[in-house]
Amino acid sequence: MKFEVTILGSSSATPVYNRNPTAQLLNCNEKFYLIDCGEGTQQQLIRFGFKANKIDFIFISHLHGDHYFGLIGLLSSLHLNGRVKPMMIFAPAALAEILTLQFKHSETVIRYPIEFVVIEADKSVQIFENADLTVETIILNHRIPCTGFAFVQKKRLRKLMVEKLEAEQVPLEYYPLLKRGVDLDLPDGKVLLNIDYTTDSERPKKYCYCSDTLFDEGYFETIKGCDTLYHEATFLHEMLDRANQTHHTTALQAAQIAKDTGAAKLLIGHFSSRYKTLQPLLEEARSVFENTELAIEGNTYSI
């Protein structure tokens, strides 16, 4: 099952040449989840070959502009392009007011339903579930209420050994039970042990998205043991005072968080515009946590 994330934007407060404000597109089994929507997100979708109309779920971490200023444009373009299927938006309550006011004064009546789900930044809770995954909030420590998101795959059914089943002429009606792990006693007395005809599916994976935050052990338990951790790394550690002042994290701290929480892989992003080259941030993070990569726009990372 496909489970991967494409970086659409990796810059912090202001865009710089070749780096846009924060946005990511998560693909889970060909269902698309937009995570934050900084300015220019719809242009980035076009640039990297994604169809915006395939997105049915949008998650906004907080209401600093570099994380949602692209949303009104994206929703408006979907309206103009004839979208009719619903869009689910998970965001702080105030965003509903912002969207309502914008559409009111532009006399825009969105032709498709928007289902707005309010997220709270005081405790970690599950906010979404479908056949493929669950989504839980991660309570971060920023200047305004801010949440990250933990996307956790659901366990898939067992895989059938089709060639063996066909060779032994096992009736098709038994296949669904075998996939669910059931041992079967057939009418003719034959016993089909599930373990003999199926193999276990892949272990479910977990992707944690940590938006703007101070280094804070309060959210470590929620992200513990994730397969891929995306964590903001706005500054080098020599700028720690500035990071603390603005409620952000350094590359060194992000790496320490990945190490302390047992992450398998770390992606760092949300880079300050002061850095024209990102190699020093990567090197700093790798000095603590070797399996670190830069969140480079246009790159897709398997989770």
Backbone as CSV, one residue per row, in Angstrom:
resi,resn,N_x,N_y,N_z,CA_x,CA_y,CA_z,C_x,C_y,C_z
1,MET,0.838,-1.182,0.000,0.000,0.000,0.000,0.882,1.244,0.000
2,LYS,0.585,2.188,-0.866,1.385,3.403,-0.966,1.157,4.285,0.268
3,PHE,2.260,4.730,0.833,2.209,5.642,1.981,3.435,6.530,1.864
4,GLU,3.246,7.757,1.349,4.369,8.619,1.048,3.947,10.075,1.146
5,VAL,4.939,10.944,1.330,4.649,12.367,1.459,5.513,13.148,0.471
6,THR,4.883,14.122,-0.195,5.583,15.016,-1.118,5.634,16.406,-0.500
7,ILE,6.812,17.000,-0.507,6.992,18.332,0.052,6.624,19.372,-1.007
8,LEU,5.658,20.232,-0.673,5.248,21.317,-1.563,5.856,22.644,-1.144
9,GLY,6.085,22.809,0.156,6.683,24.030,0.672,7.505,23.734,1.904
10,SER,8.688,24.373,2.022,9.585,24.055,3.137,10.146,25.285,3.834
11,SER,9.682,26.469,3.439,10.210,27.694,4.027,9.399,28.082,5.260
12,SER,9.980,28.944,6.085,9.250,29.426,7.266,8.474,30.684,6.895
13,ALA,8.536,31.712,7.700,7.598,32.832,7.591,7.511,33.473,6.214
14,THR,8.631,33.606,5.521,8.593,34.258,4.214,9.189,33.335,3.152
15,PRO,8.641,33.368,1.931,9.215,32.554,0.859,10.547,33.138,0.402
16,VAL,11.407,32.293,-0.104,12.657,32.727,-0.717,12.767,32.027,-2.064
17,TYR,13.752,32.377,-2.851,13.909,31.760,-4.159,14.005,30.245,-4.013
18,ASN,13.109,29.554,-4.705,13.079,28.083,-4.722,12.568,27.459,-3.433
19,ARG,12.078,28.252,-2.477,11.471,27.685,-1.280,10.182,28.432,-0.976
20,ASN,9.104,27.695,-0.821,7.779,28.253,-0.569,7.345,27.964,0.861
21,PRO,6.349,28.700,1.366,5.831,28.417,2.716,5.265,26.997,2.816
22,THR,5.060,26.577,4.029,4.808,25.171,4.349,3.567,24.582,3.685
23,ALA,3.745,23.414,3.097,2.646,22.584,2.612,3.215,21.214,2.263
24,GLN,2.432,20.189,2.542,2.811,18.816,2.202,1.589,18.066,1.688
25,LEU,1.845,17.068,0.844,0.767,16.236,0.324,1.062,14.784,0.676
26,LEU,0.198,14.208,1.516,0.344,12.815,1.928,-0.524,11.930,1.048
27,ASN,0.071,10.883,0.514,-0.649,9.914,-0.317,-0.717,8.603,0.445
28,CYS,-1.932,8.210,0.819,-2.149,6.919,1.476,-3.127,6.127,0.628
29,ASN,-2.590,5.158,-0.098,-3.432,4.288,-0.936,-4.247,5.097,-1.946
30,GLU,-3.569,6.094,-2.556,-4.159,6.964,-3.580,-5.301,7.837,-3.058
31,LYS,-5.341,8.050,-1.763,-6.172,9.102,-1.179,-5.208,10.196,-0.717
32,PHE,-5.577,11.473,-0.975,-4.632,12.561,-0.782,-5.072,13.484,0.352
33,TYR,-4.092,13.784,1.224,-4.318,14.591,2.413,-3.342,15.769,2.355
34,LEU,-3.876,16.996,2.288,-3.039,18.186,2.264,-2.781,18.626,3.699
35,ILE,-1.502,18.793,4.029,-1.108,19.189,5.376,-0.527,20.588,5.312
36,ASP,-1.246,21.541,5.874,-0.944,22.962,5.782,-1.000,23.425,4.324
37,CYS,-1.152,24.736,4.152,-1.426,25.257,2.808,-0.902,26.683,2.729
38,GLY,0.424,26.807,2.735,1.034,28.115,2.635,0.784,28.763,1.280
39,GLU,1.132,30.028,1.177,0.953,30.781,-0.058,1.624,30.054,-1.235
40,GLY,0.895,29.947,-2.343,1.458,29.328,-3.535,1.278,27.822,-3.626
41,THR,0.535,27.236,-2.691,0.400,25.778,-2.682,-0.211,25.249,-3.969
42,GLN,-1.243,25.924,-4.494,-1.861,25.383,-5.707,-0.909,25.462,-6.894
43,GLN,-0.035,26.452,-6.931,0.982,26.503,-7.980,1.972,25.350,-7.843
44,GLN,2.308,25.008,-6.603,3.215,23.894,-6.359,2.589,22.563,-6.764
45,LEU,1.294,22.416,-6.522,0.601,21.204,-6.958,0.697,21.054,-8.472
46,ILE,0.477,22.149,-9.183,0.582,22.113,-10.651,2.016,21.796,-11.068
47,ARG,2.959,22.454,-10.434,4.374,22.285,-10.781,4.824,20.835,-10.647
48,PHE,4.335,20.160,-9.618,4.808,18.805,-9.356,3.847,17.724,-9.850
49,GLY,2.849,18.122,-10.629,2.019,17.150,-11.332,0.891,16.536,-10.538
50,PHE,0.366,17.256,-9.543,-0.749,16.744,-8.750,-2.036,17.491,-9.098
51,LYS,-3.139,16.776,-9.125,-4.439,17.379,-9.398,-5.095,17.762,-8.077
52,ALA,-5.341,19.051,-7.909,-5.898,19.540,-6.652,-7.244,18.904,-6.346
53,ASN,-8.002,18.557,-7.368,-9.339,18.002,-7.134,-9.301,16.609,-6.515
54,LYS,-8.134,15.985,-6.494,-8.018,14.679,-5.839,-7.896,14.806,-4.324
55,ILE,-7.675,16.020,-3.853,-7.549,16.240,-2.413,-8.940,16.334,-1.796
56,ASP,-9.201,15.494,-0.802,-10.494,15.512,-0.112,-10.377,15.884,1.362
57,PHE,-9.129,16.016,1.864,-8.914,16.275,3.286,-7.786,17.297,3.428
58,ILE,-8.026,18.344,4.214,-7.017,19.376,4.445,-6.848,19.560,5.952
59,PHE,-5.600,19.559,6.405,-5.281,19.711,7.827,-4.430,20.969,8.003
60,ILE,-4.930,21.914,8.794,-4.221,23.175,9.043,-3.760,23.189,10.500
61,SER,-2.458,23.330,10.695,-1.894,23.185,12.040,-2.164,24.387,12.940
62,HIS,-2.107,25.597,12.368,-2.338,26.801,13.163,-2.508,27.986,12.226
63,LEU,-2.810,29.133,12.796,-3.228,30.268,11.983,-2.162,31.347,11.813
64,HIS,-0.905,30.962,11.722,0.107,31.854,11.181,0.062,31.727,9.662
65,GLY,0.182,32.869,8.986,-0.118,32.919,7.565,0.669,31.972,6.689
66,ASP,1.921,31.675,7.059,2.726,30.798,6.213,2.226,29.361,6.229
67,HIS,1.175,29.099,7.009,0.612,27.747,7.050,-0.804,27.665,6.475
68,TYR,-1.391,28.851,6.128,-2.740,28.743,5.557,-3.084,29.811,4.513
69,PHE,-2.202,30.752,4.212,-2.549,31.825,3.278,-2.862,31.317,1.869
70,GLY,-2.475,30.106,1.534,-2.800,29.559,0.213,-4.160,28.894,0.143
71,LEU,-4.837,28.784,1.289,-6.061,27.984,1.333,-7.220,28.640,0.597
72,ILE,-7.416,29.937,0.793,-8.540,30.614,0.143,-8.416,30.516,-1.373
73,GLY,-7.212,30.713,-1.895,-7.008,30.582,-3.335,-7.274,29.182,-3.838
74,LEU,-6.827,28.189,-3.084,-7.037,26.800,-3.490,-8.520,26.454,-3.500
75,LEU,-9.233,26.819,-2.441,-10.664,26.516,-2.376,-11.428,27.242,-3.481
76,SER,-11.025,28.469,-3.771,-11.685,29.240,-4.821,-11.446,28.621,-6.195
77,SER,-10.231,28.189,-6.451,-9.932,27.570,-7.746,-10.711,26.271,-7.933
78,LEU,-10.839,25.490,-6.873,-11.632,24.263,-6.960,-13.078,24.586,-7.305
79,HIS,-13.591,25.658,-6.713,-14.951,26.131,-7.017,-15.068,26.515,-8.498
80,LEU,-14.123,27.297,-8.988,-14.160,27.759,-10.375,-13.996,26.611,-11.359
81,ASN,-13.288,25.572,-10.940,-13.062,24.419,-11.814,-14.168,23.376,-11.731
82,GLY,-15.246,23.690,-10.992,-16.430,22.844,-11.020,-16.478,21.714,-10.024
83,ARG,-15.691,21.787,-8.978,-15.742,20.726,-7.971,-17.147,20.642,-7.369
84,VAL,-17.609,19.398,-7.153,-18.909,19.193,-6.502,-18.794,18.288,-5.282
85,LYS,-17.745,17.481,-5.189,-17.625,16.570,-4.047,-17.180,17.335,-2.807
86,PRO,-17.517,16.840,-1.625,-17.207,17.558,-0.376,-15.705,17.662,-0.112
87,MET,-15.344,18.681,0.660,-13.985,18.846,1.161,-14.056,18.897,2.682
88,MET,-13.222,18.097,3.343,-13.130,18.153,4.797,-11.921,18.983,5.189
89,ILE,-12.134,19.955,6.082,-11.052,20.795,6.574,-10.979,20.657,8.088
90,PHE,-9.796,20.294,8.580,-9.543,20.159,10.015,-8.646,21.323,10.416
91,ALA,-9.142,22.199,11.282,-8.401,23.429,11.554,-8.918,24.092,12.820
92,PRO,-8.177,25.076,13.349,-8.681,25.857,14.479,-9.993,26.553,14.120
93,ALA,-10.828,26.756,15.106,-12.176,27.286,14.877,-12.170,28.614,14.137
94,ALA,-11.195,29.481,14.423,-11.187,30.815,13.833,-11.036,30.794,12.321
95,LEU,-10.511,29.705,11.771,-10.357,29.650,10.316,-11.710,29.660,9.613
96,ALA,-12.727,29.078,10.224,-14.067,29.099,9.624,-14.559,30.534,9.481
97,GLU,-14.279,31.355,10.488,-14.663,32.769,10.431,-13.908,33.493,9.317
98,ILE,-12.625,33.200,9.190,-11.805,33.832,8.153,-12.323,33.480,6.762
99,LEU,-12.623,32.206,6.536,-13.123,31.785,5.229,-14.487,32.415,4.940
100,THR,-15.367,32.415,5.952,-16.702,32.983,5.766,-16.621,34.457,5.379
101,LEU,-15.768,35.205,6.066,-15.627,36.638,5.788,-15.057,36.881,4.392
102,GLN,-14.058,36.114,4.022,-13.454,36.255,2.703,-14.476,35.995,1.597
103,PHE,-15.201,34.897,1.721,-16.168,34.553,0.679,-17.357,35.525,0.676
104,LYS,-17.698,36.049,1.851,-18.793,37.020,1.924,-18.467,38.277,1.128
105,HIS,-17.279,38.831,1.355,-16.951,40.120,0.741,-16.499,39.986,-0.710
106,SER,-16.189,38.768,-1.155,-15.919,38.552,-2.581,-17.166,38.033,-3.302
107,GLU,-18.261,37.932,-2.532,-19.538,37.427,-3.058,-19.333,36.084,-3.773
108,THR,-18.614,35.223,-3.079,-18.349,33.878,-3.600,-19.192,32.866,-2.839
109,VAL,-19.961,32.080,-3.564,-20.734,30.993,-2.965,-20.121,29.687,-3.448
110,ILE,-19.352,29.051,-2.578,-18.665,27.817,-2.957,-19.705,26.759,-3.324
111,ARG,-19.530,26.155,-4.489,-20.562,25.250,-5.005,-20.467,23.830,-4.437
112,TYR,-19.395,23.527,-3.714,-19.255,22.190,-3.141,-19.314,22.293,-1.616
113,PRO,-19.747,21.238,-0.933,-19.844,21.285,0.533,-18.462,21.314,1.189
114,ILE,-18.316,22.149,2.199,-17.120,22.143,3.037,-17.526,21.680,4.424
115,GLU,-16.968,20.567,4.835,-17.211,20.055,6.189,-16.057,20.500,7.071
116,PHE,-16.325,21.403,7.990,-15.288,22.003,8.823,-15.253,21.301,10.175
117,VAL,-14.107,20.740,10.516,-13.936,20.041,11.786,-12.975,20.851,12.652
118,VAL,-13.461,21.318,13.784,-12.643,22.137,14.685,-11.664,21.261,15.443
119,ILE,-10.400,21.651,15.436,-9.402,20.949,16.244,-9.008,21.819,17.435
120,GLU,-8.813,21.175,18.565,-8.436,21.865,19.791,-6.966,21.602,20.084
121,ALA,-6.320,22.567,20.704,-4.888,22.461,20.960,-4.573,22.241,22.427
122,ASP,-5.507,21.583,23.162,-5.252,21.365,24.584,-5.019,19.913,24.953
123,LYS,-5.431,18.980,24.081,-5.142,17.574,24.351,-5.119,16.795,23.041
124,SER,-4.342,15.715,23.029,-4.199,14.899,21.825,-5.385,13.954,21.700
125,VAL,-6.090,14.042,20.557,-7.262,13.200,20.326,-7.285,12.741,18.867
126,GLN,-7.991,11.650,18.619,-8.204,11.208,17.248,-9.268,12.103,16.611
127,ILE,-8.971,12.627,15.434,-9.906,13.539,14.774,-10.454,12.972,13.459
128,PHE,-9.885,11.855,12.993,-10.331,11.326,11.704,-10.005,9.842,11.630
129,GLU,-10.870,9.123,10.903,-10.638,7.695,10.654,-11.356,7.298,9.375
130,ASN,-10.677,6.531,8.535,-11.336,5.878,7.411,-10.757,4.479,7.271
131,ALA,-10.966,3.833,6.141,-10.535,2.442,5.992,-9.016,2.307,5.937
132,ASP,-8.315,3.409,5.653,-6.872,3.353,5.452,-6.046,3.784,6.656
133,LEU,-6.536,4.790,7.397,-5.705,5.343,8.472,-6.543,6.057,9.519
134,THR,-5.866,6.413,10.597,-6.430,7.305,11.610,-5.526,8.530,11.709
135,VAL,-6.099,9.649,12.182,-5.321,10.867,12.381,-5.545,11.353,13.804
136,GLU,-4.439,11.596,14.495,-4.476,12.076,15.879,-3.727,13.389,15.963
137,THR,-4.209,14.318,16.780,-3.511,15.593,16.942,-2.299,15.440,17.858
138,ILE,-1.297,16.275,17.588,-0.094,16.364,18.405,-0.069,17.779,18.988
139,ILE,-0.104,17.894,20.289,-0.201,19.211,20.912,1.192,19.824,21.040
140,LEU,1.424,20.879,20.267,2.734,21.503,20.198,2.781,22.763,21.067
141,ASN,3.943,23.371,21.149,4.158,24.529,22.020,4.642,25.701,21.170
142,HIS,3.685,26.487,20.673,4.025,27.609,19.805,3.440,28.889,20.403
143,ARG,3.635,30.017,19.723,3.149,31.303,20.253,1.635,31.396,20.257
144,ILE,0.995,30.678,19.343,-0.462,30.581,19.317,-0.807,29.097,19.316
145,PRO,-2.062,28.721,19.596,-2.422,27.298,19.597,-2.022,26.620,18.286
146,CYS,-1.379,25.474,18.414,-0.798,24.802,17.248,-0.817,23.300,17.475
147,THR,-1.223,22.568,16.469,-1.204,21.109,16.559,-0.441,20.512,15.388
148,GLY,0.238,19.408,15.674,0.748,18.562,14.614,-0.260,17.455,14.367
149,PHE,0.105,16.510,13.493,-0.808,15.438,13.146,-0.036,14.124,13.016
150,ALA,-0.583,13.078,13.627,-0.016,11.727,13.502,-0.934,10.905,12.611
151,PHE,-0.417,10.514,11.460,-1.163,9.700,10.495,-0.708,8.249,10.659
152,VAL,-1.642,7.381,11.047,-1.284,5.993,11.359,-2.075,5.044,10.455
153,GLN,-1.357,4.250,9.674,-2.005,3.271,8.816,-2.776,2.247,9.632
154,LYS,-3.812,1.718,9.035,-4.512,0.590,9.634,-3.908,-0.715,9.137
155,LYS,-3.967,-1.718,9.985,-3.468,-3.039,9.620,-4.290,-3.602,8.470
156,ARG,-3.621,-4.048,7.427,-4.300,-4.623,6.282,-4.604,-6.100,6.532
157,LEU,-5.547,-6.649,5.754,-5.860,-8.070,5.861,-4.665,-8.908,5.405
158,ARG,-4.656,-10.172,5.799,-3.570,-11.056,5.434,-3.560,-11.280,3.920
159,LYS,-2.395,-11.651,3.387,-2.247,-11.857,1.946,-2.431,-13.341,1.622
160,LEU,-3.245,-13.615,0.625,-3.517,-14.999,0.226,-2.380,-15.568,-0.622
161,MET,-2.094,-16.870,-0.396,-1.194,-17.606,-1.291,-2.059,-18.173,-2.417
162,VAL,-2.332,-17.338,-3.394,-3.336,-17.671,-4.409,-2.959,-18.921,-5.190
163,GLU,-1.701,-19.044,-5.566,-1.290,-20.214,-6.353,-1.538,-21.515,-5.588
164,LYS,-1.240,-21.511,-4.305,-1.458,-22.706,-3.489,-2.944,-22.996,-3.336
165,LEU,-3.727,-21.957,-3.117,-5.174,-22.126,-2.990,-5.783,-22.679,-4.275
166,GLU,-5.316,-22.171,-5.403,-5.844,-22.643,-6.686,-5.400,-24.076,-6.959
167,ALA,-4.149,-24.389,-6.615,-3.637,-25.746,-6.848,-4.416,-26.771,-6.035
168,GLU,-4.854,-26.390,-4.840,-5.610,-27.300,-3.982,-7.115,-27.138,-4.161
169,GLN,-7.491,-26.300,-5.130,-8.893,-26.099,-5.502,-9.770,-25.695,-4.296
170,VAL,-9.237,-24.784,-3.513,-10.018,-24.255,-2.390,-11.082,-23.309,-2.968
171,PRO,-12.350,-23.503,-2.632,-13.422,-22.658,-3.182,-13.208,-21.174,-2.866
172,LEU,-13.558,-20.313,-3.811,-13.360,-18.871,-3.675,-14.099,-18.288,-2.465
173,GLU,-15.222,-18.901,-2.097,-16.000,-18.319,-1.001,-15.266,-18.363,0.339
174,TYR,-14.192,-19.164,0.422,-13.433,-19.224,1.672,-12.325,-18.161,1.742
175,TYR,-12.027,-17.537,0.615,-10.919,-16.589,0.581,-11.087,-15.437,1.578
176,PRO,-12.271,-14.794,1.654,-12.409,-13.664,2.594,-12.155,-14.053,4.053
177,LEU,-12.593,-15.264,4.434,-12.361,-15.705,5.811,-10.880,-15.941,6.068
178,LEU,-10.198,-16.523,5.105,-8.766,-16.747,5.260,-8.020,-15.416,5.381
179,LYS,-8.420,-14.434,4.581,-7.773,-13.115,4.653,-7.943,-12.481,6.033
180,ARG,-9.036,-12.807,6.703,-9.273,-12.246,8.033,-8.602,-13.067,9.136
181,GLY,-7.891,-14.129,8.749,-7.134,-14.907,9.721,-7.891,-16.053,10.357
182,VAL,-8.977,-16.502,9.713,-9.813,-17.564,10.274,-9.320,-18.934,9.803
183,ASP,-9.240,-19.903,10.718,-9.005,-21.302,10.362,-10.347,-21.945,10.022
184,LEU,-10.359,-22.792,8.987,-11.625,-23.323,8.473,-11.720,-24.834,8.599
185,ASP,-12.877,-25.293,9.064,-13.224,-26.718,9.039,-14.222,-26.928,7.901
186,LEU,-13.778,-27.591,6.833,-14.625,-27.769,5.662,-15.615,-28.917,5.870
187,PRO,-16.721,-28.917,5.109,-17.737,-29.975,5.247,-17.196,-31.387,5.022
188,ASP,-16.139,-31.501,4.205,-15.574,-32.834,3.941,-14.584,-33.275,5.004
189,GLY,-14.451,-32.488,6.064,-13.561,-32.845,7.153,-12.170,-32.256,7.049
190,LYS,-11.854,-31.647,5.937,-10.532,-31.064,5.756,-10.419,-29.778,6.571
191,VAL,-9.262,-29.554,7.142,-9.006,-28.343,7.923,-8.035,-27.450,7.156
192,LEU,-8.417,-26.196,6.979,-7.531,-25.219,6.342,-6.996,-24.283,7.422
193,LEU,-5.735,-24.473,7.762,-5.104,-23.586,8.733,-4.687,-22.300,8.031
194,ASN,-5.098,-21.192,8.591,-4.843,-19.894,7.966,-3.363,-19.683,7.665
195,ILE,-2.520,-20.100,8.587,-1.090,-19.858,8.438,-0.499,-20.588,7.235
196,ASP,-1.202,-21.655,6.774,-0.710,-22.426,5.630,-1.084,-21.804,4.295
197,TYR,-1.999,-20.851,4.301,-2.511,-20.324,3.033,-2.438,-18.800,2.928
198,THR,-1.923,-18.172,3.957,-1.796,-16.710,3.933,-0.474,-16.287,4.561
199,THR,-0.078,-15.069,4.246,1.066,-14.446,4.914,0.597,-13.143,5.544
200,ASP,1.303,-12.700,6.553,0.913,-11.488,7.252,1.119,-10.270,6.358
201,SER,0.279,-9.281,6.490,0.440,-8.032,5.747,1.546,-7.193,6.384
202,GLU,1.936,-6.147,5.693,2.991,-5.283,6.196,2.574,-4.612,7.507
203,ARG,3.575,-4.337,8.340,3.321,-3.619,9.587,2.816,-2.214,9.278
204,PRO,1.747,-1.781,9.933,1.256,-0.416,9.708,2.328,0.614,10.077
205,LYS,2.380,1.694,9.311,3.383,2.724,9.540,2.748,4.013,10.069
206,LYS,3.598,4.842,10.634,3.139,6.072,11.286,3.964,7.254,10.806
207,TYR,3.263,8.307,10.354,3.912,9.543,9.935,3.482,10.660,10.877
208,CYS,4.443,11.308,11.496,4.147,12.399,12.411,4.636,13.723,11.831
209,TYR,3.736,14.689,11.813,4.016,16.012,11.271,4.019,16.997,12.431
210,CYS,5.197,17.505,12.757,5.324,18.468,13.847,5.610,19.840,13.270
211,SER,4.603,20.659,13.289,4.688,22.018,12.761,5.464,22.886,13.749
212,ASP,5.152,24.177,13.812,5.944,25.118,14.606,5.849,24.819,16.102
213,THR,7.008,24.724,16.750,7.000,24.401,18.175,8.364,24.624,18.818
214,LEU,8.335,24.921,20.095,9.519,24.815,20.935,9.849,23.347,21.178
215,PHE,11.093,23.082,21.526,11.464,21.776,22.073,10.673,21.584,23.367
216,ASP,9.831,20.545,23.401,8.941,20.358,24.542,8.626,18.864,24.672
217,GLU,9.037,18.265,25.765,8.823,16.834,25.953,7.346,16.470,26.093
218,GLY,6.486,17.458,26.199,5.061,17.192,26.369,4.432,16.434,25.216
219,TYR,4.967,16.558,24.024,4.373,15.854,22.873,5.156,14.612,22.462
220,PHE,6.187,14.264,23.209,7.036,13.138,22.815,6.272,11.815,22.794
221,GLU,5.389,11.621,23.742,4.677,10.346,23.823,3.811,10.125,22.576
222,THR,3.211,11.170,22.045,2.337,11.038,20.875,3.108,10.633,19.630
223,ILE,4.357,11.083,19.508,5.135,10.801,18.299,6.073,9.608,18.469
224,LYS,6.050,8.992,19.629,6.989,7.922,19.942,6.930,6.788,18.929
225,GLY,8.115,6.374,18.448,8.222,5.205,17.589,7.697,5.375,16.178
226,CYS,7.606,6.605,15.690,7.062,6.778,14.337,8.092,6.372,13.287
227,ASP,7.590,5.990,12.130,8.476,5.562,11.042,9.164,6.745,10.391
228,THR,8.405,7.823,10.183,8.989,9.071,9.669,8.460,10.222,10.504
229,LEU,9.383,11.006,11.024,9.037,12.205,11.777,9.430,13.424,10.960
230,TYR,8.429,14.240,10.591,8.736,15.560,10.047,8.727,16.536,11.215
231,HIS,9.827,17.264,11.358,9.896,18.230,12.461,10.496,19.529,11.956
232,GLU,9.882,20.626,12.346,10.449,21.915,11.979,11.853,22.060,12.544
233,ALA,12.721,22.720,11.772,14.089,22.999,12.198,14.440,24.370,11.622
234,THR,13.833,25.393,12.174,13.895,26.723,11.583,15.301,27.304,11.606
235,PHE,16.061,27.004,12.668,17.357,27.652,12.859,18.462,26.630,13.129
236,LEU,19.702,27.057,12.908,20.850,26.347,13.456,20.901,26.594,14.966
237,HIS,21.600,25.705,15.688,21.572,25.776,17.154,22.265,27.034,17.682
238,GLU,23.131,27.651,16.891,23.758,28.903,17.307,22.726,30.024,17.464
239,MET,21.504,29.799,16.895,20.404,30.760,17.005,19.373,30.307,18.037
240,LEU,19.795,29.543,19.027,18.870,28.984,20.015,18.059,30.072,20.721
241,ASP,18.685,31.183,21.070,17.938,32.257,21.743,16.806,32.765,20.857
242,ARG,17.098,32.914,19.571,16.064,33.370,18.641,14.979,32.309,18.486
243,ALA,15.376,31.050,18.460,14.405,29.957,18.370,13.465,29.973,19.577
244,ASN,14.024,30.136,20.760,13.195,30.183,21.966,12.271,31.397,21.963
245,GLN,12.794,32.522,21.497,12.006,33.754,21.465,10.791,33.619,20.539
246,THR,10.978,32.929,19.421,9.899,32.799,18.427,9.151,31.473,18.536
247,HIS,9.469,30.675,19.555,8.835,29.371,19.764,9.059,28.440,18.579
248,HIS,10.331,28.315,18.212,10.727,27.398,17.149,11.814,26.450,17.651
249,THR,12.251,25.580,16.750,13.209,24.531,17.090,14.449,24.666,16.214
250,THR,15.590,24.259,16.745,16.819,24.216,15.951,16.977,22.833,15.323
251,ALA,17.851,22.750,14.339,18.112,21.464,13.687,18.655,20.446,14.691
252,LEU,19.514,20.914,15.580,20.068,20.027,16.604,18.973,19.495,17.515
253,GLN,18.050,20.364,17.924,16.945,19.930,18.788,16.020,18.950,18.075
254,ALA,15.727,19.205,16.810,14.869,18.293,16.050,15.486,16.902,16.003
255,ALA,16.790,16.845,15.804,17.487,15.557,15.771,17.439,14.870,17.128
256,GLN,17.584,15.641,18.201,17.520,15.063,19.542,16.125,14.506,19.818
257,ILE,15.101,15.197,19.327,13.726,14.715,19.487,13.545,13.390,18.757
258,ALA,14.047,13.295,17.522,13.947,12.044,16.769,14.648,10.909,17.506
259,LYS,15.803,11.202,18.057,16.560,10.196,18.802,15.830,9.771,20.068
260,ASP,15.325,10.739,20.820,14.679,10.453,22.104,13.357,9.707,21.943
261,THR,12.685,9.907,20.828,11.368,9.286,20.630,11.434,8.029,19.780
262,GLY,12.628,7.625,19.356,12.782,6.376,18.623,12.262,6.409,17.202
263,ALA,12.320,7.561,16.564,11.897,7.647,15.162,12.851,6.855,14.281
264,ALA,12.324,6.301,13.203,13.187,5.579,12.261,13.873,6.541,11.295
265,LYS,13.159,7.605,10.911,13.702,8.582,9.964,13.204,9.970,10.340
266,LEU,14.055,10.976,10.086,13.706,12.363,10.382,13.766,13.196,9.113
267,LEU,12.702,13.976,8.872,12.697,15.003,7.830,12.668,16.351,8.527
268,ILE,13.574,17.247,8.152,13.549,18.582,8.745,13.142,19.607,7.689
269,GLY,12.387,20.624,8.137,11.923,21.654,7.224,11.595,22.929,7.965
270,HIS,10.796,23.813,7.314,10.414,25.107,7.874,11.652,25.964,8.097
271,PHE,12.493,26.038,7.060,13.792,26.686,7.175,13.662,28.207,7.119
272,SER,14.403,28.881,7.974,14.441,30.340,7.954,14.989,30.831,6.621
273,SER,14.463,31.982,6.173,14.926,32.557,4.903,16.368,33.052,4.995
274,ARG,16.917,33.119,6.201,18.310,33.557,6.347,19.288,32.533,5.758
275,TYR,18.826,31.281,5.582,19.730,30.234,5.102,19.561,30.041,3.600
276,LYS,20.570,30.458,2.844,20.520,30.300,1.395,20.913,28.894,0.982
277,THR,21.721,28.235,1.793,22.043,26.824,1.590,21.642,26.064,2.848
278,LEU,21.128,24.854,2.654,20.566,24.100,3.778,21.515,23.035,4.328
279,GLN,22.656,22.865,3.689,23.580,21.812,4.105,24.009,21.938,5.570
280,PRO,24.278,23.124,6.082,24.666,23.223,7.499,23.585,22.707,8.449
281,LEU,22.304,22.927,8.123,21.228,22.400,8.970,21.209,20.876,8.933
282,LEU,21.422,20.319,7.747,21.452,18.860,7.615,22.616,18.277,8.406
283,GLU,23.777,18.874,8.277,24.964,18.359,8.971,24.782,18.452,10.481
284,GLU,24.188,19.548,10.946,23.967,19.692,12.387,23.024,18.600,12.901
285,ALA,21.948,18.352,12.179,21.000,17.325,12.604,21.643,15.942,12.570
286,ARG,22.395,15.661,11.529,23.019,14.329,11.402,24.097,14.084,12.445
287,SER,24.605,15.146,13.051,25.592,14.942,14.119,24.965,14.272,15.334
288,VAL,23.640,14.326,15.426,22.908,13.698,16.536,22.095,12.503,16.050
289,PHE,21.474,12.632,14.874,20.586,11.588,14.350,20.930,11.390,12.872
290,GLU,21.621,10.301,12.588,22.201,10.088,11.258,21.157,10.009,10.159
291,ASN,20.052,9.335,10.428,19.051,9.127,9.377,18.127,10.340,9.248
292,THR,18.726,11.455,8.886,18.004,12.710,8.698,18.080,13.122,7.238
293,GLU,16.979,13.648,6.713,16.952,14.196,5.358,16.328,15.578,5.387
294,LEU,16.709,16.382,4.406,16.081,17.684,4.225,14.749,17.511,3.511
295,ALA,13.749,18.279,3.919,12.466,18.293,3.224,12.607,19.200,2.004
296,ILE,12.930,18.610,0.872,13.178,19.364,-0.357,11.910,19.389,-1.205
297,GLU,11.535,20.579,-1.651,10.310,20.730,-2.409,10.342,19.934,-3.715
298,GLY,9.256,19.203,-3.936,9.159,18.342,-5.112,9.588,16.919,-4.846
299,ASN,10.311,16.695,-3.762,10.738,15.335,-3.413,9.606,14.578,-2.712
300,THR,9.524,13.290,-3.027,8.557,12.406,-2.394,9.314,11.404,-1.520
301,TYR,8.865,11.250,-0.291,9.553,10.396,0.667,8.635,9.267,1.089
302,SER,9.107,8.034,0.935,8.359,6.867,1.390,8.399,6.813,2.895
303,ILE,7.251,6.537,3.491,7.168,6.480,4.952,7.383,5.047,5.425
